[in-house]
Amino acid sequence: MHTDLWNHALALYARPGVEAACLALQELGADVCLLLCGTWLQARGVPPDAQRRQALHALAGPWQLDVVAPLRTLRQQWREQAQGDPQLNGLRAQVKRLELQAERTLLERLEQLAQDWPTGLDTDEDWLAWLAPDQGRGHDALHQLRVAARGLQEAEEGD
């Protein structure tokens, strides 16, 4: 199993269908970093509860709002114009790298927050159900993410 959240997130995101599922959930208002964190917590056997959920949201919310979202918005605003402007395209690529670094920093902070939470416990609770926005809970994309996370966990346990 990937012991750190960043490598877990990279491995999961690389699985077929996960990128599309994450983008669909993001469009529904989900914080993809929180969802990836949830799959990591699930794999580690950390039981979800309201206090932990609140702590994750309290940490992620301001960072998403103040750091990640402005970078994402700027990158998306420049998409069309950058296709015909090589200099703007280069700047857009830099903004994309900053956005990814901001997401990595958030994942590192989430991991630090959860570092002392109990692990290795058997739980029927589903972190994704706790962390997905209401409109994403019954969505196929959330199911896809859940299945891919289980597949990753099974593959890693088989190693």
C-alpha positions as CSV (number, residue, x, y, z in Angstrom):
1,M,0.0,0.0,0.0
2,H,1.1,3.5,-0.7
3,T,1.9,4.9,2.7
4,D,1.7,8.5,1.7
5,L,-1.3,10.3,0.4
6,W,0.4,11.9,-2.6
7,N,1.6,8.6,-4.1
8,H,-1.8,6.9,-3.4
9,A,-3.5,9.8,-5.2
10,L,-1.1,9.5,-8.2
11,A,-1.6,5.7,-8.4
12,L,-5.4,6.0,-8.1
13,Y,-5.6,8.9,-10.6
14,A,-3.7,6.9,-13.1
15,R,-6.2,4.0,-13.1
16,P,-8.7,3.8,-16.0
17,G,-11.7,6.1,-15.7
18,V,-10.6,7.8,-12.5
19,E,-9.6,11.1,-14.1
20,A,-13.0,11.4,-15.8
21,A,-14.8,10.4,-12.6
22,C,-12.9,13.0,-10.6
23,L,-13.6,15.8,-13.1
24,A,-17.3,14.8,-13.2
25,L,-17.4,15.0,-9.4
26,Q,-15.6,18.3,-9.4
27,E,-18.2,19.7,-11.7
28,L,-20.8,18.6,-9.1
29,G,-18.9,20.6,-6.4
30,A,-16.7,17.9,-5.0
31,D,-13.2,18.6,-3.7
32,V,-11.2,16.0,-5.5
33,C,-8.4,16.2,-3.0
34,L,-10.8,15.3,-0.2
35,L,-12.1,12.4,-2.2
36,L,-8.6,11.1,-2.9
37,C,-7.8,11.5,0.8
38,G,-11.0,9.6,1.6
39,T,-9.9,6.7,-0.5
40,W,-6.5,6.7,1.2
41,L,-8.1,6.8,4.6
42,Q,-10.4,3.9,3.6
43,A,-7.4,1.9,2.4
44,R,-5.6,2.5,5.7
45,G,-8.6,1.4,7.8
46,V,-9.4,4.8,9.3
47,P,-13.0,4.8,10.4
48,P,-14.8,8.0,9.4
49,D,-16.6,10.1,11.9
50,A,-18.1,13.6,12.0
51,Q,-15.2,15.2,13.8
52,R,-12.6,13.9,11.3
53,R,-14.8,14.9,8.4
54,Q,-15.1,18.4,9.9
55,A,-11.4,18.6,10.4
56,L,-10.7,17.6,6.8
57,H,-13.2,20.1,5.4
58,A,-11.9,22.9,7.7
59,L,-8.4,22.3,6.4
60,A,-9.3,21.8,2.7
61,G,-12.0,24.4,2.2
62,P,-10.0,27.6,2.7
63,W,-7.0,26.2,0.7
64,Q,-9.3,25.2,-2.2
65,L,-11.1,28.6,-2.1
66,D,-8.1,30.9,-1.7
67,V,-5.3,29.0,-3.6
68,V,-6.4,26.1,-5.9
69,A,-9.7,27.6,-7.3
70,P,-8.1,31.0,-8.4
71,L,-5.3,29.1,-10.2
72,R,-7.8,26.7,-11.8
73,T,-10.1,29.5,-12.9
74,L,-7.2,31.4,-14.5
75,R,-6.0,28.3,-16.3
76,Q,-9.5,27.6,-17.6
77,Q,-10.0,31.2,-18.7
78,W,-6.9,31.1,-20.8
79,R,-7.6,27.8,-22.4
80,E,-9.1,29.0,-25.7
81,Q,-6.9,32.1,-26.1
82,A,-3.7,30.2,-25.4
83,Q,-4.3,27.9,-28.3
84,G,-3.3,30.7,-30.7
85,D,-0.8,32.4,-28.5
86,P,2.4,30.5,-27.7
87,Q,3.5,32.9,-25.0
88,L,0.2,32.8,-23.2
89,N,0.2,29.0,-23.6
90,G,3.5,28.9,-21.8
91,L,2.1,31.0,-19.0
92,R,-0.9,28.8,-18.8
93,A,1.4,25.7,-18.5
94,Q,3.1,27.5,-15.6
95,V,-0.3,28.2,-13.9
96,K,-1.2,24.5,-14.4
97,R,2.0,23.4,-12.7
98,L,1.2,25.8,-9.8
99,E,-2.3,24.4,-9.6
100,L,-0.9,20.9,-9.3
101,Q,1.6,22.0,-6.7
102,A,-1.2,23.6,-4.7
103,E,-3.1,20.4,-4.8
104,R,-0.1,18.4,-3.7
105,T,0.5,20.8,-0.8
106,L,-3.2,20.3,0.2
107,L,-2.8,16.5,0.1
108,E,0.4,16.8,2.2
109,R,-1.5,18.9,4.7
110,L,-4.4,16.5,4.8
111,E,-2.0,13.6,5.4
112,Q,-0.4,15.5,8.2
113,L,-3.8,16.1,9.8
114,A,-4.7,12.4,9.6
115,Q,-1.3,11.1,10.7
116,D,-2.3,10.2,14.2
117,W,-5.8,8.8,13.4
118,P,-6.2,5.1,14.2
119,T,-5.5,2.8,11.3
120,G,-6.0,-0.9,10.5
121,L,-9.6,-1.0,11.8
122,D,-12.4,-2.9,10.1
123,T,-15.1,-0.5,9.1
124,D,-18.2,-0.7,6.9
125,E,-18.4,3.0,6.7
126,D,-17.4,4.6,3.4
127,W,-15.3,7.7,3.4
128,L,-16.5,8.7,0.0
129,A,-20.1,8.8,1.2
130,W,-18.9,11.1,4.0
131,L,-16.9,13.5,1.8
132,A,-18.9,13.6,-1.5
133,P,-21.3,16.5,-2.0
134,D,-25.0,15.7,-1.8
135,Q,-25.4,15.8,-5.6
136,G,-22.5,13.4,-6.1
137,R,-23.5,10.7,-3.7
138,G,-25.6,8.6,-6.1
139,H,-23.6,9.6,-9.2
140,D,-21.9,6.9,-11.4
141,A,-18.6,8.8,-11.1
142,L,-18.5,8.3,-7.4
143,H,-19.2,4.6,-7.9
144,Q,-16.4,4.5,-10.5
145,L,-14.0,6.1,-8.0
146,R,-15.0,3.7,-5.3
147,V,-14.4,0.7,-7.5
148,A,-11.1,2.0,-8.8
149,A,-9.9,2.6,-5.2
150,R,-10.9,-0.9,-4.1
151,G,-9.1,-2.3,-7.2
152,L,-6.0,-0.3,-6.3
153,Q,-6.1,-1.5,-2.7
154,E,-6.6,-5.1,-3.8
155,A,-3.7,-4.8,-6.2
156,E,-1.4,-3.3,-3.6
157,E,-2.4,-5.9,-0.9
158,G,-1.5,-8.6,-3.5
159,D,2.0,-7.3,-3.9
